[in-house]
Amino acid sequence: MFNLQLQVDPKTEQRLKAILAHMQNEETFAQNIIAYQIAELQKSLLNIRLDLKGFENKYKQSSEKFYRLYEQGQTDDSEDTMLWAGLYEMLRNNEERLRELA
């Protein structure tokens, strides 16, 4: 049994109670929240991978190889480099979050 208490404003509390009133049970509500988060992470990962593919095509190397070089200080400080590194870090973070929820 997991008892969850949330600190939310009264309007949010009212809205959550309305949602729960129409759910079969609290388990369904919780599963729907988890499923929504998984779907959002999957969409995010798809978009990030598309963006990474653009950099990979432009610079003719994988994001993994690029990031290894980046971590070793063997890349420049261009805007593309910063964006590419940030996207790759977002990819890794979101993949980890998805593994935690799956």
N, C-alpha and C positions, 0 to 999 in steps of 0.2 A: 504494500500500500504506500502510495506516494501522495503526500498532502502538500499542495502548492498554494502559497499565498502571494498575491501580486499587489504591489503598490501602484494603483492606477487612479486617474481622476474619475470623478463620479460618472461622467458621460461615457467613458470607456467601460466602466463597470456595468452600467446599464446595458450597453450594447453587447457585452460578453454574456450577460445573463439572458438576453433575448436570444442569442445564438444557442446557448446551452438549453434553453427551454424547448427548442425545436430539434434537438439532437436525441438520438435513441438513448445514449448514455455518455458519461464522461470519457470513456475509453474511445469511443468514436470521435469525439471532439479532439482528443489528444492525437489520435492517429491522423486525423485530417490536417492538423497543424504540422506534424512531422512530414506528411506527404507533400504538403505545400512547400515546405522548406527544401525538400529534396528536389522537387520540380524546379524551383527557382535556382538552386545551385546547378542543376543540369543545364538550364538555359544559359546561365552565366558562363559555365565552362565551354559551352558551344561557341558563344560569342568571343570569349577570350582566345580559344583555339583558332578561330577564323582570323582574329587580329594577329596572333603569333605567326600564322601561316603567311600573312603578308610580309612580315619581317624576314621570315625564313626564305621566301622567294626572292625578296629584294637583295638580301646579303648572301644567299646561296650557302646557308648553314643551318643546322638544327638549333632550336631554342636551347636544348640541353647543352650543346657544345658552346654556344654563345654565352650561356650563363656561367659555365665553368670558367671561361676566359674572363668574364666580368668579375667573378668572385676573386680571381687571381690578379685583378688590376691590369689586365692586358687588353682593355678596350678603351676607347676614347670617352669623353664626357658629353657627347652630342645629345641632342634632344631624342633622336631615335634610340640611342643606347639606353637612356633613362626610361623611356617609354617601354622598350622591349623588356628590360630587366623588371620593371614594375609589373608588367603584364604576366611575366613568367612567375613572379612571386605570388601574384593573385591566383594564378592557375594552381600552384602548389598548395596554397592555403585553402582554396575552395575544394580541391580534391581531398584534402585531409578532413575538412568539415563534412564532406559527403560520405567518406568512409566511416566517420563517427556516427552518422545517422542511418547508414545502411544496415 
